[in-house]
Amino acid sequence: MAKSTERFSFADEPAPVNPKPQKDHAQLLLDFLQRWSKPTISSRDIRIWGPMALHNREGAIRSAQILAAHGWLIPIAERKWQVVRKPLTPTVERR
């Protein structure tokens, strides 16, 4: 006879811990850029003023390159980008 793999939980057992899903670093940077007031940003700005997860050089540059590939940043210099402002809410055209 095959064993059942069904699991039951009881009241005296602790609730299972579901880890909070981690946001992608590029998404964290994009969220930050929506509040960034200057027209350009450098990797140094990202490391100093950006999200805590991007305080290392490689992570900041990699996330900025991802956003540049998707059109949110335009490369100006080696480690400097122009921020592209796009509306995030859909607009309806009137006829």
Contacts in CASP RR format, 6 or more apart in sequence:
PFRMAT RR
TARGET T0000
AUTHOR 0000-0000-0000
METHOD contacts of the structure
MODEL  1
MAKSTERFSFADEPAPVNPKPQKDHAQLLLDFLQRWSKPTISSRDIRIWG
PMALHNREGAIRSAQILAAHGWLIPIAERKWQVVRKPLTPTVERR
9 16 0 8 1.000
25 51 0 8 1.000
25 53 0 8 1.000
25 54 0 8 1.000
25 59 0 8 1.000
25 62 0 8 1.000
25 63 0 8 1.000
26 63 0 8 1.000
26 66 0 8 1.000
26 67 0 8 1.000
28 51 0 8 1.000
28 53 0 8 1.000
28 54 0 8 1.000
28 63 0 8 1.000
29 46 0 8 1.000
29 50 0 8 1.000
29 51 0 8 1.000
29 54 0 8 1.000
29 60 0 8 1.000
29 63 0 8 1.000
29 64 0 8 1.000
29 67 0 8 1.000
30 67 0 8 1.000
30 72 0 8 1.000
31 51 0 8 1.000
32 46 0 8 1.000
32 49 0 8 1.000
32 50 0 8 1.000
32 51 0 8 1.000
33 41 0 8 1.000
33 67 0 8 1.000
33 72 0 8 1.000
33 73 0 8 1.000
33 83 0 8 1.000
34 88 0 8 1.000
36 49 0 8 1.000
36 83 0 8 1.000
38 45 0 8 1.000
38 83 0 8 1.000
39 82 0 8 1.000
39 83 0 8 1.000
40 76 0 8 1.000
40 80 0 8 1.000
40 81 0 8 1.000
40 82 0 8 1.000
40 83 0 8 1.000
41 64 0 8 1.000
41 73 0 8 1.000
41 80 0 8 1.000
41 81 0 8 1.000
41 83 0 8 1.000
42 79 0 8 1.000
42 80 0 8 1.000
42 81 0 8 1.000
43 57 0 8 1.000
43 60 0 8 1.000
43 61 0 8 1.000
43 64 0 8 1.000
43 79 0 8 1.000
43 80 0 8 1.000
44 79 0 8 1.000
46 54 0 8 1.000
46 60 0 8 1.000
46 63 0 8 1.000
46 64 0 8 1.000
47 54 0 8 1.000
47 55 0 8 1.000
47 56 0 8 1.000
47 57 0 8 1.000
47 60 0 8 1.000
54 60 0 8 1.000
54 63 0 8 1.000
61 79 0 8 1.000
64 73 0 8 1.000
64 81 0 8 1.000
67 73 0 8 1.000
67 81 0 8 1.000
68 74 0 8 1.000
68 75 0 8 1.000
68 81 0 8 1.000
71 84 0 8 1.000
72 83 0 8 1.000
72 84 0 8 1.000
72 86 0 8 1.000
73 81 0 8 1.000
73 82 0 8 1.000
73 83 0 8 1.000
73 84 0 8 1.000
74 81 0 8 1.000
74 82 0 8 1.000
74 84 0 8 1.000
75 81 0 8 1.000
76 82 0 8 1.000
END
